[in-house]
Every structure is written in C-alpha cells, then in structure tokens.
Amino acid sequence: MQLKEGDVVVIRAAEDWPGHLFRIDHVFDDCVGGYSLTGPLEGEYGEPEFALVLKVHHRAG
C-alpha cells in the first residue's frame, strides 16, 4: 500500500485502543507519523507501524 503525507487511514483496533482514523503527516521507513482524528486518542500524535494500517479512508488531494 502506497501511503503519503495527507492521507487519512484506518488504524486497526488493538488491546489498548479502538480502531480509528489517522492523518499521516510523515512517512518513515517502518511507520507513519501523524495525528488521530477520531476516538479516545483524538488529537494525539502517534507513529503506528504499517501493519496497523487497515486501509486508506481518504487520499490526499
């Protein structure tokens, strides 16, 4: 999956958090950096690994 800055992706749920939308601000070698848009982590910065990205919800224009 080709991810780029500005994409909004769906992050899968895990034991510590529910599934949520995440806006990518940076693409690294092994993860993406950005901010949660929904759920209890809304507004929080994170760096989820690529394996946590379920799908692209919205592509950056």
PQR file with spaces between the fields and no chain letter, atoms N, CA, C, O and H, PARSE charges and radii, in Angstrom:
ATOM       1  N    MET     1       0.852   -1.176    0.000 -0.4000 1.5000
ATOM       2  CA   MET     1       0.000    0.000    0.000 -0.0000 2.0000
ATOM       3  C    MET     1       0.897    1.238    0.000  0.5500 1.7000
ATOM       4  O    MET     1       1.756    1.384    0.870 -0.5500 1.4000
ATOM       5  N    GLN     2       0.705    2.101   -0.946 -0.4000 1.5000
ATOM       6  CA   GLN     2       1.497    3.332   -1.059 -0.0000 2.0000
ATOM       7  C    GLN     2       0.832    4.417   -0.213  0.5500 1.7000
ATOM       8  O    GLN     2      -0.281    4.844   -0.521 -0.5500 1.4000
ATOM       9  H    GLN     2       0.008    1.982   -1.653  0.4000 1.0000
ATOM      10  N    LEU     3       1.497    4.863    0.840 -0.4000 1.5000
ATOM      11  CA   LEU     3       0.960    5.895    1.724 -0.0000 2.0000
ATOM      12  C    LEU     3       1.747    7.176    1.535  0.5500 1.7000
ATOM      13  O    LEU     3       2.948    7.149    1.266 -0.5500 1.4000
ATOM      14  H    LEU     3       2.401    4.516    1.090  0.4000 1.0000
ATOM      15  N    LYS     4       1.046    8.317    1.681 -0.4000 1.5000
ATOM      16  CA   LYS     4       1.732    9.597    1.534 -0.0000 2.0000
ATOM      17  C    LYS     4       1.193   10.605    2.535  0.5500 1.7000
ATOM      18  O    LYS     4       0.119   10.418    3.107 -0.5500 1.4000
ATOM      19  H    LYS     4       0.070    8.339    1.900  0.4000 1.0000
ATOM      20  N    GLU     5       1.940   11.659    2.736 -0.4000 1.5000
ATOM      21  CA   GLU     5       1.536   12.715    3.653 -0.0000 2.0000
ATOM      22  C    GLU     5       0.181   13.269    3.243  0.5500 1.7000
ATOM      23  O    GLU     5      -0.073   13.516    2.064 -0.5500 1.4000
ATOM      24  H    GLU     5       2.812   11.811    2.271  0.4000 1.0000
ATOM      25  N    GLY     6      -0.686   13.460    4.231 -0.4000 1.5000
ATOM      26  CA   GLY     6      -2.016   13.985    3.986 -0.0000 2.0000
ATOM      27  C    GLY     6      -3.086   12.922    3.859  0.5500 1.7000
ATOM      28  O    GLY     6      -4.271   13.228    3.985 -0.5500 1.4000
ATOM      29  H    GLY     6      -0.479   13.259    5.189  0.4000 1.0000
ATOM      30  N    ASP     7      -2.697   11.667    3.610 -0.4000 1.5000
ATOM      31  CA   ASP     7      -3.676   10.580    3.559 -0.0000 2.0000
ATOM      32  C    ASP     7      -4.319   10.388    4.934  0.5500 1.7000
ATOM      33  O    ASP     7      -3.673   10.572    5.965 -0.5500 1.4000
ATOM      34  H    ASP     7      -1.733   11.418    3.508  0.4000 1.0000
ATOM      35  N    VAL     8      -5.587   10.020    4.932 -0.4000 1.5000
ATOM      36  CA   VAL     8      -6.285    9.622    6.160 -0.0000 2.0000
ATOM      37  C    VAL     8      -6.502    8.123    6.054  0.5500 1.7000
ATOM      38  O    VAL     8      -7.078    7.635    5.081 -0.5500 1.4000
ATOM      39  H    VAL     8      -6.113    9.871    4.094  0.4000 1.0000
ATOM      40  N    VAL     9      -6.032    7.392    7.068 -0.4000 1.5000
ATOM      41  CA   VAL     9      -6.094    5.936    7.049 -0.0000 2.0000
ATOM      42  C    VAL     9      -6.890    5.425    8.241  0.5500 1.7000
ATOM      43  O    VAL     9      -7.120    6.147    9.211 -0.5500 1.4000
ATOM      44  H    VAL     9      -5.565    7.789    7.858  0.4000 1.0000
ATOM      45  N    VAL    10      -7.306    4.166    8.147 -0.4000 1.5000
ATOM      46  CA   VAL    10      -7.978    3.495    9.253 -0.0000 2.0000
ATOM      47  C    VAL    10      -6.927    2.664    9.978  0.5500 1.7000
ATOM      48  O    VAL    10      -6.261    1.821    9.378 -0.5500 1.4000
ATOM      49  H    VAL    10      -7.120    3.580    7.359  0.4000 1.0000
ATOM      50  N    ILE    11      -6.790    2.914   11.275 -0.4000 1.5000
ATOM      51  CA   ILE    11      -5.876    2.151   12.123 -0.0000 2.0000
ATOM      52  C    ILE    11      -6.687    1.066   12.821  0.5500 1.7000
ATOM      53  O    ILE    11      -7.737    1.341   13.402 -0.5500 1.4000
ATOM      54  H    ILE    11      -7.331    3.599   11.762  0.4000 1.0000
ATOM      55  N    ARG    12      -6.192   -0.167   12.760 -0.4000 1.5000
ATOM      56  CA   ARG    12      -6.940   -1.274   13.357 -0.0000 2.0000
ATOM      57  C    ARG    12      -6.928   -1.178   14.873  0.5500 1.7000
ATOM      58  O    ARG    12      -6.016   -0.608   15.473 -0.5500 1.4000
ATOM      59  H    ARG    12      -5.338   -0.390   12.289  0.4000 1.0000
ATOM      60  N    ALA    13      -7.952   -1.743   15.472 -0.4000 1.5000
ATOM      61  CA   ALA    13      -8.062   -1.777   16.929 -0.0000 2.0000
ATOM      62  C    ALA    13      -7.014   -2.728   17.500  0.5500 1.7000
ATOM      63  O    ALA    13      -6.610   -3.692   16.850 -0.5500 1.4000
ATOM      64  H    ALA    13      -8.693   -2.205   14.985  0.4000 1.0000
ATOM      65  N    ALA    14      -6.587   -2.444   18.713 -0.4000 1.5000
ATOM      66  CA   ALA    14      -5.671   -3.305   19.452 -0.0000 2.0000
ATOM      67  C    ALA    14      -6.145   -3.331   20.905  0.5500 1.7000
ATOM      68  O    ALA    14      -7.169   -2.734   21.238 -0.5500 1.4000
ATOM      69  H    ALA    14      -6.915   -1.661   19.241  0.4000 1.0000
ATOM      70  N    GLU    15      -5.424   -4.000   21.741 -0.4000 1.5000
ATOM      71  CA   GLU    15      -5.825   -4.125   23.142 -0.0000 2.0000
ATOM      72  C    GLU    15      -5.937   -2.771   23.835  0.5500 1.7000
ATOM      73  O    GLU    15      -6.803   -2.580   24.689 -0.5500 1.4000
ATOM      74  H    GLU    15      -4.592   -4.485   21.471  0.4000 1.0000
ATOM      75  N    ASP    16      -5.064   -1.830   23.471 -0.4000 1.5000
ATOM      76  CA   ASP    16      -5.005   -0.533   24.152 -0.0000 2.0000
ATOM      77  C    ASP    16      -5.801    0.586   23.485  0.5500 1.7000
ATOM      78  O    ASP    16      -5.921    1.670   24.055 -0.5500 1.4000
ATOM      79  H    ASP    16      -4.361   -1.985   22.777  0.4000 1.0000
ATOM      80  N    TRP    17      -6.350    0.350   22.289 -0.4000 1.5000
ATOM      81  CA   TRP    17      -7.090    1.408   21.604 -0.0000 2.0000
ATOM      82  C    TRP    17      -8.085    0.811   20.617  0.5500 1.7000
ATOM      83  O    TRP    17      -7.872   -0.288   20.105 -0.5500 1.4000
ATOM      84  H    TRP    17      -6.252   -0.531   21.826  0.4000 1.0000
ATOM      85  N    PRO    18      -9.180    1.539   20.347 -0.5600 1.5000
ATOM      86  CA   PRO    18     -10.140    1.092   19.333  0.2800 2.0000
ATOM      87  C    PRO    18      -9.667    1.501   17.944  0.5500 1.7000
ATOM      88  O    PRO    18      -8.755    2.318   17.813 -0.5500 1.4000
ATOM      89  N    GLY    19     -10.277    0.941   16.916 -0.4000 1.5000
ATOM      90  CA   GLY    19      -9.994    1.375   15.559 -0.0000 2.0000
ATOM      91  C    GLY    19     -10.321    2.850   15.418  0.5500 1.7000
ATOM      92  O    GLY    19     -11.263    3.337   16.043 -0.5500 1.4000
ATOM      93  H    GLY    19     -11.017    0.278   17.022  0.4000 1.0000
ATOM      94  N    HIS    20      -9.558    3.566   14.608 -0.4000 1.5000
ATOM      95  CA   HIS    20      -9.794    4.998   14.469 -0.0000 2.0000
ATOM      96  C    HIS    20      -9.171    5.529   13.180  0.5500 1.7000
ATOM      97  O    HIS    20      -8.371    4.857   12.530 -0.5500 1.4000
ATOM      98  H    HIS    20      -8.793    3.170   14.100  0.4000 1.0000
ATOM      99  N    LEU    21      -9.559    6.751   12.832 -0.4000 1.5000
ATOM     100  CA   LEU    21      -8.983    7.432   11.673 -0.0000 2.0000
ATOM     101  C    LEU    21      -7.733    8.180   12.107  0.5500 1.7000
ATOM     102  O    LEU    21      -7.651    8.702   13.219 -0.5500 1.4000
ATOM     103  H    LEU    21     -10.209    7.298   13.360  0.4000 1.0000
ATOM     104  N    PHE    22      -6.750    8.219   11.190 -0.4000 1.5000
ATOM     105  CA   PHE    22      -5.437    8.786   11.488 -0.0000 2.0000
ATOM     106  C    PHE    22      -4.948    9.541   10.263  0.5500 1.7000
ATOM     107  O    PHE    22      -4.959    9.003    9.156 -0.5500 1.4000
ATOM     108  H    PHE    22      -6.816    7.795   10.287  0.4000 1.0000
ATOM     109  N    ARG    23      -4.514   10.801   10.454 -0.4000 1.5000
ATOM     110  CA   ARG    23      -3.980   11.599    9.339 -0.0000 2.0000
ATOM     111  C    ARG    23      -2.456   11.495    9.330  0.5500 1.7000
ATOM     112  O    ARG    23      -1.800   11.759   10.337 -0.5500 1.4000
ATOM     113  H    ARG    23      -4.506   11.239   11.353  0.4000 1.0000
ATOM     114  N    ILE    24      -1.909   11.110    8.194 -0.4000 1.5000
ATOM     115  CA   ILE    24      -0.463   10.935    8.062 -0.0000 2.0000
ATOM     116  C    ILE    24       0.207   12.273    7.771  0.5500 1.7000
ATOM     117  O    ILE    24      -0.134   12.961    6.809 -0.5500 1.4000
ATOM     118  H    ILE    24      -2.442   10.896    7.376  0.4000 1.0000
ATOM     119  N    ASP    25       1.174   12.630    8.627 -0.4000 1.5000
ATOM     120  CA   ASP    25       1.972   13.840    8.425 -0.0000 2.0000
ATOM     121  C    ASP    25       3.379   13.514    7.932  0.5500 1.7000
ATOM     122  O    ASP    25       4.029   14.340    7.291 -0.5500 1.4000
ATOM     123  H    ASP    25       1.451   12.071    9.409  0.4000 1.0000
ATOM     124  N    HIS    26       3.847   12.289    8.240 -0.4000 1.5000
ATOM     125  CA   HIS    26       5.187   11.857    7.840 -0.0000 2.0000
ATOM     126  C    HIS    26       5.152   10.372    7.508  0.5500 1.7000
ATOM     127  O    HIS    26       4.449    9.602    8.163 -0.5500 1.4000
ATOM     128  H    HIS    26       3.319   11.618    8.761  0.4000 1.0000
ATOM     129  N    VAL    27       5.904    9.972    6.498 -0.4000 1.5000
ATOM     130  CA   VAL    27       6.068    8.553    6.171 -0.0000 2.0000
ATOM     131  C    VAL    27       7.524    8.195    6.434  0.5500 1.7000
ATOM     132  O    VAL    27       8.431    8.762    5.826 -0.5500 1.4000
ATOM     133  H    VAL    27       6.474   10.598    5.966  0.4000 1.0000
ATOM     134  N    PHE    28       7.742    7.252    7.343 -0.4000 1.5000
ATOM     135  CA   PHE    28       9.074    6.795    7.709 -0.0000 2.0000
ATOM     136  C    PHE    28       9.326    5.430    7.061  0.5500 1.7000
ATOM     137  O    PHE    28       8.465    4.909    6.353 -0.5500 1.4000
ATOM     138  H    PHE    28       7.005    6.790    7.837  0.4000 1.0000
ATOM     139  N    ASP    29      10.491    4.862    7.301 -0.4000 1.5000
ATOM     140  CA   ASP    29      10.843    3.558    6.727 -0.0000 2.0000
ATOM     141  C    ASP    29       9.952    2.422    7.233  0.5500 1.7000
ATOM     142  O    ASP    29       9.634    1.507    6.473 -0.5500 1.4000
ATOM     143  H    ASP    29      11.191    5.285    7.876  0.4000 1.0000
ATOM     144  N    ASP    30       9.545    2.468    8.507 -0.4000 1.5000
ATOM     145  CA   ASP    30       8.801    1.358    9.104 -0.0000 2.0000
ATOM     146  C    ASP    30       7.465    1.749    9.725  0.5500 1.7000
ATOM     147  O    ASP    30       6.763    0.904   10.281 -0.5500 1.4000
ATOM     148  H    ASP    30       9.803    3.211    9.124  0.4000 1.0000
ATOM     149  N    CYS    31       7.110    3.043    9.630 -0.4000 1.5000
ATOM     150  CA   CYS    31       5.861    3.502   10.236 -0.0000 2.0000
ATOM     151  C    CYS    31       5.444    4.837    9.618  0.5500 1.7000
ATOM     152  O    CYS    31       6.136    5.394    8.765 -0.5500 1.4000
ATOM     153  H    CYS    31       7.680    3.730    9.179  0.4000 1.0000
ATOM     154  N    VAL    32       4.307    5.325   10.070 -0.4000 1.5000
ATOM     155  CA   VAL    32       3.840    6.654    9.676 -0.0000 2.0000
ATOM     156  C    VAL    32       3.683    7.499   10.934  0.5500 1.7000
ATOM     157  O    VAL    32       3.406    6.964   12.008 -0.5500 1.4000
ATOM     158  H    VAL    32       3.746    4.873   10.763  0.4000 1.0000
ATOM     159  N    GLY    33       3.853    8.789   10.814 -0.4000 1.5000
ATOM     160  CA   GLY    33       3.661    9.702   11.928 -0.0000 2.0000
ATOM     161  C    GLY    33       2.518   10.640   11.621  0.5500 1.7000
ATOM     162  O    GLY    33       2.336   11.061   10.479 -0.5500 1.4000
ATOM     163  H    GLY    33       4.077    9.223    9.941  0.4000 1.0000
ATOM     164  N    GLY    34       1.746   10.967   12.647 -0.4000 1.5000
ATOM     165  CA   GLY    34       0.635   11.880   12.450 -0.0000 2.0000
ATOM     166  C    GLY    34      -0.285   11.903   13.649  0.5500 1.7000
ATOM     167  O    GLY    34       0.123   11.587   14.767 -0.5500 1.4000
ATOM     168  H    GLY    34       1.895   10.625   13.575  0.4000 1.0000
ATOM     169  N    TYR    35      -1.542   12.281   13.409 -0.4000 1.5000
ATOM     170  CA   TYR    35      -2.480   12.514   14.498 -0.0000 2.0000
ATOM     171  C    TYR    35      -3.771   11.720   14.329  0.5500 1.7000
ATOM     172  O    TYR    35      -4.304   11.582   13.227 -0.5500 1.4000
ATOM     173  H    TYR    35      -1.874   12.537   12.501  0.4000 1.0000
ATOM     174  N    SER    36      -4.253   11.206   15.450 -0.4000 1.5000
ATOM     175  CA   SER    36      -5.544   10.514   15.470 -0.0000 2.0000
ATOM     176  C    SER    36      -6.650   11.544   15.271  0.5500 1.7000
ATOM     177  O    SER    36      -6.622   12.621   15.867 -0.5500 1.4000
ATOM     178  H    SER    36      -3.820   11.317   16.344  0.4000 1.0000
ATOM     179  N    LEU    37      -7.608   11.211   14.440 -0.4000 1.5000
ATOM     180  CA   LEU    37      -8.710   12.131   14.142 -0.0000 2.0000
ATOM     181  C    LEU    37      -9.986   11.779   14.874  0.5500 1.7000
ATOM     182  O    LEU    37     -10.855   12.635   15.044 -0.5500 1.4000
ATOM     183  H    LEU    37      -7.630   10.337   13.956  0.4000 1.0000
ATOM     184  N    THR    38     -10.119   10.533   15.312 -0.4000 1.5000
ATOM     185  CA   THR    38     -11.348   10.086   15.968 -0.0000 2.0000
ATOM     186  C    THR    38     -11.004    9.216   17.177  0.5500 1.7000
ATOM     187  O    THR    38      -9.859    8.801   17.352 -0.5500 1.4000
ATOM     188  H    THR    38      -9.414    9.838   15.173  0.4000 1.0000
ATOM     189  N    GLY    39     -12.003    8.950   17.997 -0.4000 1.5000
ATOM     190  CA   GLY    39     -11.845    8.052   19.132 -0.0000 2.0000
ATOM     191  C    GLY    39     -11.189    8.721   20.332  0.5500 1.7000
ATOM     192  O    GLY    39     -10.951    9.929   20.323 -0.5500 1.4000
ATOM     193  H    GLY    39     -12.934    9.287   17.855  0.4000 1.0000
ATOM     194  N    PRO    40     -10.897    7.932   21.367 -0.5600 1.5000
ATOM     195  CA   PRO    40     -10.336    8.488   22.600  0.2800 2.0000
ATOM     196  C    PRO    40      -8.919    9.048   22.426  0.5500 1.7000
ATOM     197  O    PRO    40      -8.441    9.791   23.283 -0.5500 1.4000
ATOM     198  N    LEU    41      -8.255    8.703   21.339 -0.4000 1.5000
ATOM     199  CA   LEU    41      -6.914    9.227   21.083 -0.0000 2.0000
ATOM     200  C    LEU    41      -6.944   10.461   20.178  0.5500 1.7000
ATOM     201  O    LEU    41      -5.895   10.919   19.727 -0.5500 1.4000
ATOM     202  H    LEU    41      -8.643    8.099   20.643  0.4000 1.0000
ATOM     203  N    GLU    42      -8.135   11.002   19.910 -0.4000 1.5000
ATOM     204  CA   GLU    42      -8.276   12.155   19.010 -0.0000 2.0000
ATOM     205  C    GLU    42      -7.325   13.282   19.415  0.5500 1.7000
ATOM     206  O    GLU    42      -7.278   13.687   20.577 -0.5500 1.4000
ATOM     207  H    GLU    42      -8.987   10.630   20.277  0.4000 1.0000
ATOM     208  N    GLY    43      -6.571   13.777   18.434 -0.4000 1.5000
ATOM     209  CA   GLY    43      -5.637   14.871   18.664 -0.0000 2.0000
ATOM     210  C    GLY    43      -4.266   14.438   19.145  0.5500 1.7000
ATOM     211  O    GLY    43      -3.358   15.263   19.254 -0.5500 1.4000
ATOM     212  H    GLY    43      -6.609   13.448   17.491  0.4000 1.0000
ATOM     213  N    GLU    44      -4.104   13.167   19.432 -0.4000 1.5000
ATOM     214  CA   GLU    44      -2.827   12.653   19.927 -0.0000 2.0000
ATOM     215  C    GLU    44      -1.902   12.285   18.767  0.5500 1.7000
ATOM     216  O    GLU    44      -2.341   11.726   17.762 -0.5500 1.4000
ATOM     217  H    GLU    44      -4.842   12.497   19.344  0.4000 1.0000
ATOM     218  N    TYR    45      -0.612   12.608   18.922 -0.4000 1.5000
ATOM     219  CA   TYR    45       0.395   12.232   17.933 -0.0000 2.0000
ATOM     220  C    TYR    45       0.775   10.772   18.146  0.5500 1.7000
ATOM     221  O    TYR    45       0.835   10.301   19.282 -0.5500 1.4000
ATOM     222  H    TYR    45      -0.255   13.062   19.738  0.4000 1.0000
ATOM     223  N    GLY    46       1.030   10.061   17.058 -0.4000 1.5000
ATOM     224  CA   GLY    46       1.481    8.684   17.154 -0.0000 2.0000
ATOM     225  C    GLY    46       2.302    8.293   15.949  0.5500 1.7000
ATOM     226  O    GLY    46       2.344    9.009   14.949 -0.5500 1.4000
ATOM     227  H    GLY    46       0.981   10.444   16.135  0.4000 1.0000
ATOM     228  N    GLU    47       2.959    7.140   16.054 -0.4000 1.5000
ATOM     229  CA   GLU    47       3.758    6.596   14.949 -0.0000 2.0000
ATOM     230  C    GLU    47       3.431    5.110   14.779  0.5500 1.7000
ATOM     231  O    GLU    47       4.252    4.252   15.104 -0.5500 1.4000
ATOM     232  H    GLU    47       2.925    6.558   16.866  0.4000 1.0000
ATOM     233  N    PRO    48       2.222    4.803   14.267 -0.5600 1.5000
ATOM     234  CA   PRO    48       1.844    3.397   14.092  0.2800 2.0000
ATOM     235  C    PRO    48       2.627    2.727   12.964  0.5500 1.7000
ATOM     236  O    PRO    48       2.915    3.336   11.934 -0.5500 1.4000
ATOM     237  N    GLU    49       2.961    1.465   13.188 -0.4000 1.5000
ATOM     238  CA   GLU    49       3.640    0.667   12.168 -0.0000 2.0000
ATOM     239  C    GLU    49       2.703    0.453   10.982  0.5500 1.7000
ATOM     240  O    GLU    49       1.483    0.523   11.124 -0.5500 1.4000
ATOM     241  H    GLU    49       2.727    0.970   14.025  0.4000 1.0000
ATOM     242  N    PHE    50       3.280    0.193    9.824 -0.4000 1.5000
ATOM     243  CA   PHE    50       2.480   -0.043    8.618 -0.0000 2.0000
ATOM     244  C    PHE    50       1.471   -1.170    8.812  0.5500 1.7000
ATOM     245  O    PHE    50       0.378   -1.120    8.247 -0.5500 1.4000
ATOM     246  H    PHE    50       4.271    0.136    9.708  0.4000 1.0000
ATOM     247  N    ALA    51       1.816   -2.185    9.600 -0.4000 1.5000
ATOM     248  CA   ALA    51       0.932   -3.334    9.816 -0.0000 2.0000
ATOM     249  C    ALA    51      -0.369   -2.943   10.503  0.5500 1.7000
ATOM     250  O    ALA    51      -1.343   -3.691   10.425 -0.5500 1.4000
ATOM     251  H    ALA    51       2.703   -2.226   10.060  0.4000 1.0000
ATOM     252  N    LEU    52      -0.417   -1.793   11.174 -0.4000 1.5000
ATOM     253  CA   LEU    52      -1.632   -1.351   11.852 -0.0000 2.0000
ATOM     254  C    LEU    52      -2.593   -0.621   10.922  0.5500 1.7000
ATOM     255  O    LEU    52      -3.746   -0.390   11.287 -0.5500 1.4000
ATOM     256  H    LEU    52       0.374   -1.185   11.237  0.4000 1.0000
ATOM     257  N    VAL    53      -2.140   -0.257    9.737 -0.4000 1.5000
ATOM     258  CA   VAL    53      -2.984    0.455    8.778 -0.0000 2.0000
ATOM     259  C    VAL    53      -3.840   -0.561    8.023  0.5500 1.7000
ATOM     260  O    VAL    53      -3.328   -1.398    7.280 -0.5500 1.4000
ATOM     261  H    VAL    53      -1.203   -0.444    9.441  0.4000 1.0000
ATOM     262  N    LEU    54      -5.158   -0.470    8.231 -0.4000 1.5000
ATOM     263  CA   LEU    54      -6.078   -1.389    7.549 -0.0000 2.0000
ATOM     264  C    LEU    54      -6.335   -0.993    6.105  0.5500 1.7000
ATOM     265  O    LEU    54      -6.298   -1.826    5.200 -0.5500 1.4000
ATOM     266  H    LEU    54      -5.575    0.210    8.835  0.4000 1.0000
ATOM     267  N    LYS    55      -6.599    0.302    5.904 -0.4000 1.5000
ATOM     268  CA   LYS    55      -6.923    0.786    4.552 -0.0000 2.0000
ATOM     269  C    LYS    55      -6.827    2.306    4.530  0.5500 1.7000
ATOM     270  O    LYS    55      -6.780    2.961    5.571 -0.5500 1.4000
ATOM     271  H    LYS    55      -6.630    0.979    6.640  0.4000 1.0000
ATOM     272  N    VAL    56      -6.801    2.843    3.325 -0.4000 1.5000
ATOM     273  CA   VAL    56      -6.848    4.286    3.143 -0.0000 2.0000
ATOM     274  C    VAL    56      -8.301    4.721    3.147  0.5500 1.7000
ATOM     275  O    VAL    56      -9.103    4.210    2.365 -0.5500 1.4000
ATOM     276  H    VAL    56      -6.840    2.311    2.480  0.4000 1.0000
ATOM     277  N    HIS    57      -8.643    5.640    4.001 -0.4000 1.5000
ATOM     278  CA   HIS    57     -10.014    6.163    4.084 -0.0000 2.0000
ATOM     279  C    HIS    57     -10.207    7.307    3.080  0.5500 1.7000
ATOM     280  O    HIS    57     -11.254    7.421    2.441 -0.5500 1.4000
ATOM     281  H    HIS    57      -7.992    6.055    4.636  0.4000 1.0000
ATOM     282  N    HIS    58      -9.179    8.147    2.956 -0.4000 1.5000
ATOM     283  CA   HIS    58      -9.236    9.301    2.051 -0.0000 2.0000
ATOM     284  C    HIS    58      -7.814    9.646    1.604  0.5500 1.7000
ATOM     285  O    HIS    58      -6.916    9.802    2.431 -0.5500 1.4000
ATOM     286  H    HIS    58      -8.329    8.054    3.475  0.4000 1.0000
ATOM     287  N    ARG    59      -7.621    9.763    0.301 -0.4000 1.5000
ATOM     288  CA   ARG    59      -6.312   10.123   -0.266 -0.0000 2.0000
ATOM     289  C    ARG    59      -6.138   11.635   -0.235  0.5500 1.7000
ATOM     290  O    ARG    59      -7.093   12.383   -0.445 -0.5500 1.4000
ATOM     291  H    ARG    59      -8.351    9.636   -0.371  0.4000 1.0000
ATOM     292  N    ALA    60      -4.917   12.077    0.027 -0.4000 1.5000
ATOM     293  CA   ALA    60      -4.590   13.496   -0.027 -0.0000 2.0000
ATOM     294  C    ALA    60      -4.761   13.985   -1.459  0.5500 1.7000
ATOM     295  O    ALA    60      -4.441   13.272   -2.410 -0.5500 1.4000
ATOM     296  H    ALA    60      -4.141   11.470    0.197  0.4000 1.0000
ATOM     297  N    GLY    61      -5.264   15.195   -1.604 -0.4000 1.5000
ATOM     298  CA   GLY    61      -5.532   15.776   -2.910 -0.0000 2.0000
ATOM     299  C    GLY    61      -4.303   16.096   -3.620  0.5500 1.7000
ATOM     300  O    GLY    61      -4.351   16.596   -4.743 -0.5500 1.4000
ATOM     301  H    GLY    61      -5.524   15.774   -0.832  0.4000 1.0000
